[in-house]
Amino acid sequence: MKIFRKLIRDRIPEIIAAKGERAVTRVLNDEEFAVALENKLLEEVQEMRLGDNKAEEIADIYEVLDALIRARGFSAEEIMRLKDKKRAERGGFEKKLLLEGTQ
């Protein structure tokens, strides 16, 4: 048996079955799921950095973030309010500034 031990999308077992294999899975508890999503986020960011299809990888990041927001008990609206508040207080990234240091 090949060992993966990674969070997968809901339809992956069907896709594996269509290839003539059987997916061995288990359902995570809430905390395991949240931690697995955090790990998946890191994985997807790394794939985006190294991959050629940036748009597809960014879509994967959005999907993981959406699930992580819910898994941690937040609403998308709550997160957007916090994002907007932080932008109003500290700005966004439109100016493309890199802090080289301070004197």
C-alpha positions as CSV (number, residue, x, y, z in Angstrom):
1,M,0.0,0.0,0.0
2,K,1.3,3.5,-0.9
3,I,1.2,5.8,2.2
4,F,0.2,9.4,1.7
5,R,-1.3,10.7,5.1
6,K,-2.5,13.9,3.6
7,L,-5.8,15.8,3.4
8,I,-7.6,15.3,0.1
9,R,-10.5,16.8,-1.6
10,D,-13.9,15.1,-1.2
11,R,-14.0,13.5,-4.7
12,I,-10.5,12.1,-4.7
13,P,-11.6,8.6,-3.6
14,E,-14.0,8.4,-6.6
15,I,-11.1,9.5,-8.9
16,I,-8.8,6.9,-7.4
17,A,-11.6,4.2,-7.8
18,A,-12.0,5.1,-11.4
19,K,-8.3,4.2,-11.9
20,G,-9.0,0.8,-10.4
21,E,-7.5,1.5,-7.0
22,R,-9.1,1.8,-3.6
23,A,-8.5,4.8,-1.4
24,V,-8.0,4.0,2.3
25,T,-9.3,7.0,4.2
26,R,-10.5,8.0,7.7
27,V,-12.6,11.0,8.8
28,L,-10.7,13.5,10.9
29,N,-12.0,15.1,14.1
30,D,-12.5,18.9,14.1
31,E,-9.0,19.7,15.5
32,E,-7.2,17.2,13.3
33,F,-9.1,18.7,10.3
34,A,-8.1,22.2,11.1
35,V,-4.4,21.2,11.6
36,A,-4.5,19.2,8.3
37,L,-5.9,22.3,6.6
38,E,-3.1,24.4,7.9
39,N,-0.6,21.9,6.6
40,K,-2.4,21.7,3.3
41,L,-2.2,25.5,3.0
42,L,1.6,25.3,3.4
43,E,1.7,22.6,0.8
44,E,-0.4,24.6,-1.7
45,V,1.7,27.7,-1.2
46,Q,4.8,25.7,-1.9
47,E,3.2,24.2,-5.1
48,M,2.2,27.7,-6.2
49,R,5.8,29.0,-5.7
50,L,7.3,26.1,-7.6
51,G,4.6,25.5,-10.2
52,D,3.9,27.0,-13.6
53,N,0.1,27.3,-13.4
54,K,-0.1,30.1,-10.8
55,A,-3.8,30.7,-11.3
56,E,-4.7,27.1,-10.6
57,E,-2.5,26.9,-7.5
58,I,-3.9,30.2,-6.2
59,A,-7.4,28.7,-6.7
60,D,-6.3,25.8,-4.5
61,I,-5.1,28.2,-1.9
62,Y,-8.4,29.9,-1.9
63,E,-10.2,26.6,-1.5
64,V,-8.1,25.6,1.5
65,L,-8.4,29.1,3.1
66,D,-12.2,28.9,2.7
67,A,-12.3,25.5,4.5
68,L,-9.9,26.7,7.1
69,I,-11.9,29.8,7.9
70,R,-15.0,27.6,8.6
71,A,-13.0,24.9,10.4
72,R,-11.6,27.5,12.8
73,G,-15.2,28.8,13.5
74,F,-15.0,32.0,11.6
75,S,-17.2,33.4,8.8
76,A,-15.9,34.7,5.6
77,E,-17.5,38.1,6.4
78,E,-15.7,38.2,9.8
79,I,-12.4,37.6,8.1
80,M,-13.1,40.2,5.4
81,R,-13.9,42.8,8.1
82,L,-10.6,42.0,9.8
83,K,-8.8,42.2,6.5
84,D,-10.4,45.6,5.7
85,K,-9.6,46.9,9.2
86,K,-6.0,45.9,8.9
87,R,-5.8,47.5,5.4
88,A,-7.3,50.7,6.7
89,E,-4.8,50.8,9.6
90,R,-1.6,49.5,7.9
91,G,-2.3,49.7,4.2
92,G,-2.3,47.0,1.6
93,F,0.4,45.9,-0.8
94,E,-0.3,48.1,-3.8
95,K,2.9,50.1,-3.5
96,K,5.1,46.9,-3.7
97,L,7.3,48.2,-0.9
98,L,10.2,46.1,0.5
99,L,11.6,47.2,3.8
100,E,15.4,47.0,3.5
101,G,16.0,48.2,7.0
102,T,15.7,51.1,9.4
103,Q,18.2,53.8,10.6
